Amino acid sequence: MKKLIYSLMLGGLVLLAGCFETTQEITINKDGTGVFKSTTDLSSLLGLLKQMGGDDTAKIKNTDTTILLSNLSDSITGLTPRQKKIINQGSMNLTLNMQDEKLLIKLNLPFQKIEDLQILKEAVPKISAAVMNKLPGTDQVPGGMGGADTSKIKSFDNFFDVTFSDKLMLKTLNKEKYASGKDGDYMKTLQQLSGMGSPVKANYIINLPHAAKKVEGKAAKLSDDKKQITIAVTSDDFFNDPSKFEYRIEY
């Protein structure tokens, strides 16, 4: 059963930036500090787990635990000293409740200046892989699974270039990466899910310290007070019209 749990959670990791439904929220304070939060809802995996595991799923204990990233950063390969400094301030919470069929992974990363957001975006996949390796049951991983090449993991954000400053937030499609990467094995799997009527949902929320001066984006919606931008997209959008993920925010 532990092996099965790990298999499903590894699948969640592969789709971490957009599995079933993910919400990324950026909040910027007036002094330029802020917090980056990412909530990944993998609850639908538990229904599948019950079908596959039968009565054995009753033995799975509920979990609600917080992992301090400062305990992991030294073990994450490829991080720069600046990335480690930022990551050390963060945490990740895992909530697993079989009865309620709830499986949530919440990442919380404070930052000291806007430019740190670009550093965090680059480091998040590495953080996620390291946290997954610390979850209960990973010591029971079948031979070969523990060495999964997480460098092959791709999320929607891998195909976009982002710019963050104290006046401008910009996200644009990297056409070269999109053309060469959207047909990879991971993306083909994602496309198959969409084709079966199960598009992956991704929500982006940006909370500004003051009213936006100008907001552009096909899917971007501005709140009445002009301080919050929300973008709700799916894997269908990614394959059919990736420009829906793009935005330009002047504030």
C-alpha positions, -999 to 999 in steps of 0.1 A, spaced: 0 0 0 28 24 8 42 17 -27 9 25 -42 6 58 -22 40 68 -34 32 60 -70 1 82 -69 19 110 -51 48 108 -76 21 113 -102 10 144 -83 45 157 -83 48 153 -120 18 175 -124 26 197 -93 23 230 -111 -11 221 -125 -24 187 -114 -62 187 -113 -63 221 -97 -35 244 -85 -37 279 -72 -6 301 -72 -11 334 -52 14 363 -51 8 390 -25 30 421 -27 32 445 3 38 483 0 74 479 11 81 454 -17 81 423 6 55 396 1 46 360 0 43 334 -28 18 306 -21 10 275 -41 -18 251 -32 -21 219 -52 -53 199 -47 -47 162 -54 -78 151 -36 -92 133 -67 -63 109 -64 -77 95 -32 -109 82 -49 -86 63 -74 -65 51 -45 -96 36 -27 -107 19 -59 -72 3 -63 -65 -4 -27 -98 -16 -14 -100 -23 23 -63 -16 27 -69 22 24 -86 21 59 -51 15 73 -38 48 59 -34 73 87 -45 109 83 -17 134 81 -14 171 87 22 181 88 44 211 80 79 207 66 104 236 72 123 241 40 154 252 60 157 215 69 158 205 32 177 233 13 212 218 18 200 185 3 185 201 -28 211 199 -56 215 228 -80 204 256 -57 223 289 -57 233 305 -24 207 332 -31 180 306 -37 188 288 -5 186 320 15 151 327 2 139 291 4 151 288 40 123 311 51 96 289 36 75 259 45 53 232 29 22 217 45 8 183 36 -28 175 45 -41 139 39 -75 128 51 -88 95 36 -123 98 50 -129 133 36 -109 124 4 -86 154 9 -50 156 -3 -35 191 -3 0 203 -7 6 240 3 38 258 -3 45 291 15 75 312 6 80 347 19 102 371 -1 120 403 7 118 420 -27 99 416 -60 129 403 -79 131 373 -56 99 360 -73 119 350 -104 143 331 -82 115 313 -65 98 303 -98 130 286 -109 135 268 -76 99 255 -69 102 223 -90 134 214 -71 117 221 -38 87 200 -47 109 170 -56 128 172 -23 97 175 -2 81 145 -20 111 124 -11 105 132 26 69 121 26 58 89 45 62 58 25 90 69 2 114 46 20 93 18 6 97 29 -30 101 1 -55 135 -3 -71 141 24 -97 113 47 -87 132 66 -62 156 77 -89 130 92 -111 144 120 -132 126 150 -119 145 172 -144 120 159 -170 90 172 -151 74 201 -169 47 225 -158 28 251 -177 52 278 -163 82 261 -179 70 274 -213 67 310 -203 92 338 -195 83 360 -165 95 394 -154 89 409 -120 97 445 -109 83 472 -87 64 486 -116 58 458 -140 48 421 -140 50 404 -174 44 368 -185 50 358 -221 50 326 -241 85 313 -250 76 301 -285 108 281 -289 103 262 -257 66 257 -265 73 243 -300 100 219 -288 85 208 -255 48 206 -258 50 172 -275 71 156 -247 59 125 -229 46 145 -199 27 170 -220 13 142 -242 -1 126 -210 -16 159 -200 -31 163 -235 -47 129 -232 -63 139 -199 -78 170 -216 -90 149 -245 -109 126 -220 -127 156 -206 -104 160 -176 -86 192 -182 -61 203 -156 -70 236 -139 -46 264 -130 -54 296 -111 -32 326 -107 -39 353 -82 -19 385 -79 -25 409 -50 -10 443 -56 0 469 -30 -20 496 -48 -43 499 -78 -30 487 -112 -25 513 -138 -30 489 -168 -37 452 -171 -36 432 -203 -43 395 -208 -70 374 -225 -79 356 -193 -69 384 -168 -97 397 -146 -93 428 -125 -111 434 -92 -133 465 -87 -106 481 -65 -80 473 -92 -57 456 -66 -63 420 -75 -58 401 -108 -71 366 -113 -63 343 -142 -82 310 -145 -69 287 -173 -68 250 -181 -47 225 -200 -71 229 -229 -61 265 -231 -24 256 -230 -27 234 -260 -53 254 -280 -45 290 -270 -15 294 -247 -16 331 -250 -44 330 -223 -16 324 -198 1 356 -207 -3 389 -189 11 424 -186 5 443 -154 16 479 -148 12 492 -113 
